[in-house]
Amino acid sequence: MPLNQFTIDKAAAKHKALKLADGDGLHLLVKPDGAKLWRFRYRFAGRENTLSFGRFPAVTLAKARTMREDARRLLTEGKDPSVKKKLDKIAAATAAQNTFGAVAAEYIENLKANGAAETTISKNRWLLEDLAAPLAKRPIADIAPAEILHILKRIEKTGRRETARRLRGIMGSVFRHAILTLRATNDPTFPLQRALLKPIVTHRAAITDEVQLGHLMVTINEYDGWPTIRAALQLLAHTMTRPGDVRHMRRSEINFDKAVWRIPAERMKMRRPHDVPLSKQVIAILKDVWPISENGDLVLPSIRSVKKPLSDNAMNSALRRMGYAKDQMMAHGFRSAASTILNERGYNPDVIEAALAHQHENEIRRAYNRATYWPERVKLLQEWADLLDEFRARSLKSKRAA
């Protein structure tokens, strides 16, 4: 006779376990300690087996009967329910280990092994470990588009549209890595390509007028703050490099005899060393601050320690103290200033691009440019330094005339 809820609730065993049959192999094992356990007995390949369905009341009578029917269906198909249960446990354990966080960490390690720039690795790690943190412990194969969209929209609502877009892209790379390594079957970021708002393009503020740039160079020369900050701004203006390159400049990278600064591959976006010709003016700036870093390797150490570089915001903060608002001039704007003015004056655009370390899409042309344009870049950087001197001299002359 099939079991009912009343019989199960009242069932008790005093001295030895009691079996209450429900039919078709299913029974409830009632132990003297009060435990009530579902068991399913069956025969497979001529042998009798017992399969555990769990504990009552966590597994209800209705659920136990459903599990019995599922097991009998497997038997009809010639499959052993016990083996299926073990395989399911293994699959669940494997899925739990193949979390988004674990696959993301593996993806980061692959970037390192393939020689990605340290800045690229740091940005990707921040995106995946910080912004995508809610997914870290989720089995990567179980993540749905709705979960990802919730994270992206939350970021988007803070105004960081570009960050949300980048996060979707890098998460897609992680899912594609999971697919290639047989830990996922699809990329749930793909349907979200058009789900995000377009980023609001904001160009870095830059002074591209020769007269105004001359005024700025005078102001920088007269800056009475920490000397490495003044030198950093001067070097940015003269070398056409990025603020991060200048901040992390090391003494070992400077060759005064050859007038060359070699920026190592790990600091470059293009993941190859970049040689910067040093004009006479730049060599003078470097020699002026060289004694400050005698006890360390950084050319432009911070105020607090010779072992630490200037902070990210040191140069922008100095520009604010000089009276330049963030919509007038940013540290990164010196590159735009040089590019704009030199192009307007008719200099070779390819040489300018090579000086800016912009990577050309064509591999052959990129290698050709690097080999061919060195003499032109040496000439360009010296003439740019001379132009900056000229702009500064004009500004000083106009000040005296006023």
Buried (B, 14 or more C-beta within 10 A) or exposed (E): EEBEEEBBEEBEBEEEEBEBEBEBBBBBBBEEEEEBBBBBBBEBEEEEBEBBBEEBEEBBBEBBBEBBEEBBEBBEEEBBBBEBBEEEEEEEEEBEEBBBBBBBBBBBEEBEEEEBBBBBBEEBBBBBBEBBEEBBEBBBBBBEBEBBBEBBBEBBEEEBBBBBBBBBEBBBBBBBBBBEEEBBEBBBBEEBEEBBEEBEEEEEBBBBBBEBBBBBBBBBEEBEBBBBBBBBBBBBBBBBBBBBBBBBBBEEBBEEEEBBBBBBBBBBBBBBBBBBBBBEBBBEBBEEBBEBBEEBEBBBBBEEEBEEBBBEEBBBBBBEEBEBEEEBBBBBBBBBBBBBBBEEEEBBEBBBBBBBBBBBEEEEEBEEBBEBBBEBBBBBBBBBBEBBBEBBEBBBEEEEEE
